[in-house]
Amino acid sequence: SEGTSTDASQLLVVPVGDFGVLVAANAAGSGFEDVDIELFEVLTVNAESAFQRLRSDQVHAAITDELSAQQSRVSELNNIIDSLQAIQRRLADSEGEDALERGVCQELLGMDPVDFVWMGRPTGEDTDLSASAWAGDGDGYLDSILVDNPDSLVPAQQAASTHSTYTVGDIPGQVFDCPWAKDALSYGFESVSSIPLIYDDVLYGVITVYSQIPEAFDGLHKTLFTDVASLIVNYG
């Protein structure tokens, strides 16, 4: 307290490994007995051991989490590679454009996290799309969005209009501005990505995938969808 001081002989300072020190003060002014010093040394050894275990557990947990994340990523990459190979086989074996598009939709639906996929072809202007193939429980959704509404383009029409991929990872955040988002949310869709099929700057169609998971389509999936679009155009 204020106005008091402690002589150095009344202090006991014992290091706790590289975690710090244990400091004790003897207010009686009689110093510390050997047994007291030995007791403090035992306490600090036990404390250091406990801290080491805690640090080791934390490091182990961090390494385990990192390995788990890497394994999940590797598994995801393997699934994407398998899907791409299956799509290539579908394209090679398909007889006609209709069969090709149906096969691609079925293979994409088998991927995590795709819950619905459809393909559209332009019937006039690029944004005048008609559904040519689909897979998954969402054909009712197609009936509700494929209407003439130039003030609210659906994702497929956005991609068709700009000739570039259009992705929304937070469909609920779009419901107040985009009528299509409200319809999509009624089917449980949280994410969407539309990829145009372009050759020599001409639009041949659009692939659109939906997921019930927010932010479902990351860079890996976008790359896959772009590759699939290129394969379809080349085979077509």
C-alpha positions as CSV (number, residue, x, y, z in Angstrom):
1,S,0.0,0.0,0.0
2,E,1.0,3.7,-0.3
3,G,3.8,4.6,2.1
4,T,5.2,1.1,2.6
5,S,8.1,-0.6,0.9
6,T,9.4,-4.1,0.7
7,D,13.1,-5.0,1.2
8,A,14.7,-7.2,-1.5
9,S,15.2,-9.9,1.1
10,Q,11.5,-10.1,1.6
11,L,10.8,-10.8,-2.1
12,L,10.9,-14.2,-3.8
13,V,11.0,-14.2,-7.6
14,V,10.9,-17.6,-9.4
15,P,10.9,-17.9,-13.2
16,V,8.1,-19.9,-14.8
17,G,9.9,-21.1,-18.0
18,D,9.4,-18.6,-20.7
19,F,5.9,-17.7,-19.6
20,G,6.9,-15.2,-16.9
21,V,7.8,-15.1,-13.3
22,L,6.1,-15.8,-9.9
23,V,6.7,-13.1,-7.4
24,A,5.9,-13.5,-3.7
25,A,6.4,-10.9,-0.9
26,N,6.8,-11.6,2.9
27,A,5.0,-8.9,4.7
28,A,6.3,-10.1,8.1
29,G,9.9,-9.1,7.2
30,S,11.4,-12.4,8.2
31,G,12.4,-13.5,4.7
32,F,11.6,-17.0,3.3
33,E,12.5,-20.4,4.7
34,D,14.1,-23.0,2.5
35,V,10.9,-25.0,2.6
36,D,9.0,-22.0,1.3
37,I,11.5,-21.6,-1.5
38,E,11.2,-25.3,-2.4
39,L,7.4,-25.1,-2.3
40,F,7.4,-22.1,-4.7
41,E,9.8,-23.9,-7.0
42,V,7.5,-26.9,-7.1
43,L,4.6,-24.6,-7.9
44,T,6.4,-22.9,-10.7
45,V,7.4,-26.3,-12.2
46,N,3.8,-27.4,-12.2
47,A,2.6,-24.1,-13.6
48,E,5.1,-24.3,-16.4
49,S,4.0,-27.8,-17.2
50,A,0.4,-26.7,-17.3
51,F,1.1,-23.8,-19.5
52,Q,3.1,-26.0,-21.9
53,R,0.2,-28.4,-22.1
54,L,-2.2,-25.6,-22.8
55,R,0.1,-24.2,-25.5
56,S,0.5,-27.7,-27.0
57,D,-3.3,-28.3,-27.0
58,Q,-3.8,-24.9,-28.7
59,V,-1.2,-25.6,-31.4
60,H,-2.5,-29.1,-31.9
61,A,-6.1,-27.8,-32.3
62,A,-4.9,-25.2,-34.8
63,I,-3.0,-27.8,-36.8
64,T,-6.0,-30.2,-36.7
65,D,-8.3,-27.5,-38.0
66,E,-5.9,-26.5,-40.8
67,L,-5.5,-30.2,-41.9
68,S,-9.2,-30.6,-41.8
69,A,-9.7,-27.5,-44.0
70,Q,-7.0,-28.7,-46.4
71,Q,-8.6,-32.2,-46.6
72,S,-12.0,-30.7,-47.3
73,R,-10.4,-28.5,-50.0
74,V,-8.7,-31.5,-51.6
75,S,-11.9,-33.5,-51.5
76,E,-13.7,-30.5,-53.1
77,L,-11.0,-30.4,-55.9
78,N,-11.3,-34.1,-56.5
79,N,-15.1,-33.8,-56.8
80,I,-14.8,-30.9,-59.3
81,I,-12.3,-32.8,-61.4
82,D,-14.6,-35.9,-61.4
83,S,-17.5,-33.7,-62.4
84,L,-15.6,-32.1,-65.2
85,Q,-14.5,-35.5,-66.5
86,A,-18.0,-36.8,-66.3
87,I,-19.3,-33.8,-68.3
88,Q,-16.6,-34.3,-70.9
89,R,-17.8,-37.9,-71.3
90,R,-21.4,-36.7,-71.5
91,L,-20.5,-34.2,-74.2
92,A,-18.6,-36.8,-76.2
93,D,-21.4,-39.3,-76.0
94,S,-24.3,-37.0,-76.6
95,E,-26.2,-37.2,-79.9
96,G,-27.6,-33.7,-80.6
97,E,-27.7,-30.4,-78.7
98,D,-30.8,-31.3,-76.6
99,A,-29.2,-34.4,-75.2
100,L,-25.9,-32.6,-74.6
101,E,-27.6,-29.9,-72.6
102,R,-29.7,-32.3,-70.5
103,G,-26.6,-34.3,-69.7
104,V,-24.6,-31.3,-68.6
105,C,-27.5,-30.2,-66.3
106,Q,-27.7,-33.6,-64.8
107,E,-23.9,-33.8,-64.1
108,L,-23.8,-30.3,-62.6
109,L,-26.8,-31.1,-60.3
110,G,-24.7,-34.0,-58.9
111,M,-22.1,-31.5,-57.6
112,D,-22.0,-30.0,-54.2
113,P,-23.4,-27.4,-53.6
114,V,-25.6,-27.2,-56.8
115,D,-29.4,-27.7,-56.0
116,F,-30.9,-26.6,-59.3
117,V,-29.4,-25.9,-62.8
118,W,-31.0,-24.8,-66.1
119,M,-29.8,-23.7,-69.5
120,G,-31.4,-21.1,-71.7
121,R,-31.1,-20.2,-75.3
122,P,-31.7,-16.8,-76.8
123,T,-34.8,-16.7,-79.1
124,G,-34.3,-13.1,-80.3
125,E,-32.4,-10.5,-78.3
126,D,-29.8,-11.9,-76.0
127,T,-32.0,-11.5,-73.0
128,D,-35.0,-13.2,-74.6
129,L,-34.1,-16.6,-73.1
130,S,-36.1,-19.8,-73.2
131,A,-35.3,-22.8,-71.0
132,S,-33.9,-25.6,-73.1
133,A,-32.8,-28.0,-70.3
134,W,-32.8,-28.2,-66.5
135,A,-32.3,-30.5,-63.5
136,G,-33.4,-30.3,-59.9
137,D,-36.5,-29.2,-58.2
138,G,-37.0,-25.7,-59.7
139,D,-39.0,-25.9,-62.9
140,G,-41.8,-24.0,-61.2
141,Y,-39.3,-21.3,-60.5
142,L,-38.5,-21.1,-64.2
143,D,-42.2,-20.6,-65.0
144,S,-42.3,-17.7,-62.6
145,I,-39.1,-15.8,-63.8
146,L,-39.2,-16.4,-67.6
147,V,-41.5,-13.6,-68.2
148,D,-41.1,-10.3,-70.2
149,N,-40.0,-7.9,-67.5
150,P,-37.2,-5.6,-68.9
151,D,-37.1,-3.6,-65.6
152,S,-35.9,-6.7,-63.6
153,L,-33.5,-9.0,-65.4
154,V,-33.0,-12.4,-63.8
155,P,-29.3,-13.6,-63.3
156,A,-29.3,-15.5,-66.6
157,Q,-30.5,-12.4,-68.5
158,Q,-27.9,-10.3,-66.7
159,A,-25.2,-12.7,-67.9
160,A,-26.7,-12.7,-71.4
161,S,-26.8,-8.9,-71.5
162,T,-23.2,-8.3,-70.4
163,H,-21.7,-11.5,-71.9
164,S,-20.0,-12.1,-68.5
165,T,-20.6,-14.3,-65.5
166,Y,-23.1,-12.9,-63.0
167,T,-23.0,-14.2,-59.5
168,V,-25.0,-13.4,-56.4
169,G,-24.0,-15.0,-53.1
170,D,-26.7,-13.4,-50.9
171,I,-30.1,-13.8,-52.6
172,P,-32.0,-12.8,-49.5
173,G,-30.3,-9.4,-49.6
174,Q,-31.7,-8.8,-53.1
175,V,-35.4,-9.5,-52.4
176,F,-36.4,-5.8,-52.0
177,D,-34.8,-4.8,-55.3
178,C,-35.2,-7.8,-57.5
179,P,-38.5,-9.8,-58.0
180,W,-36.5,-12.8,-59.1
181,A,-34.8,-13.0,-55.8
182,K,-38.1,-13.3,-53.9
183,D,-39.1,-16.2,-56.1
184,A,-35.7,-17.8,-55.7
185,L,-35.9,-17.5,-51.9
186,S,-39.3,-19.2,-51.9
187,Y,-37.5,-22.3,-53.3
188,G,-34.8,-22.0,-50.7
189,F,-32.1,-20.7,-53.0
190,E,-29.4,-18.6,-51.4
191,S,-26.8,-18.3,-54.2
192,V,-26.8,-18.2,-57.9
193,S,-24.3,-18.0,-60.7
194,S,-25.0,-17.5,-64.5
195,I,-22.4,-18.2,-67.1
196,P,-22.8,-17.2,-70.7
197,L,-21.9,-19.5,-73.6
198,I,-19.9,-17.2,-75.9
199,Y,-18.1,-17.8,-79.2
200,D,-16.8,-15.0,-81.3
201,D,-18.7,-12.6,-79.2
202,V,-22.0,-14.4,-80.1
203,L,-24.2,-15.6,-77.3
204,Y,-25.4,-19.2,-77.7
205,G,-26.9,-19.7,-74.3
206,V,-26.6,-19.3,-70.6
207,I,-26.0,-21.9,-67.8
208,T,-27.5,-20.9,-64.4
209,V,-26.8,-22.8,-61.2
210,Y,-28.6,-22.3,-57.8
211,S,-27.6,-23.4,-54.3
212,Q,-29.4,-23.4,-51.0
213,I,-26.1,-22.4,-49.4
214,P,-25.0,-18.7,-49.1
215,E,-21.9,-17.7,-51.0
216,A,-21.8,-21.2,-52.5
217,F,-19.9,-20.5,-55.7
218,D,-16.3,-19.6,-55.0
219,G,-13.4,-19.2,-57.4
220,L,-13.0,-23.0,-57.9
221,H,-16.7,-23.3,-58.9
222,K,-16.5,-20.3,-61.2
223,T,-13.5,-21.8,-63.0
224,L,-15.3,-25.1,-63.4
225,F,-18.5,-23.4,-64.8
226,T,-16.4,-21.4,-67.2
227,D,-14.6,-24.5,-68.4
228,V,-17.9,-26.3,-68.8
229,A,-19.3,-23.3,-70.8
230,S,-16.2,-23.5,-73.1
231,L,-16.6,-27.3,-73.5
232,I,-20.3,-26.9,-74.5
233,V,-19.5,-24.2,-77.1
234,N,-16.7,-26.3,-78.6
235,Y,-18.7,-29.5,-78.7
236,G,-21.7,-27.6,-80.0
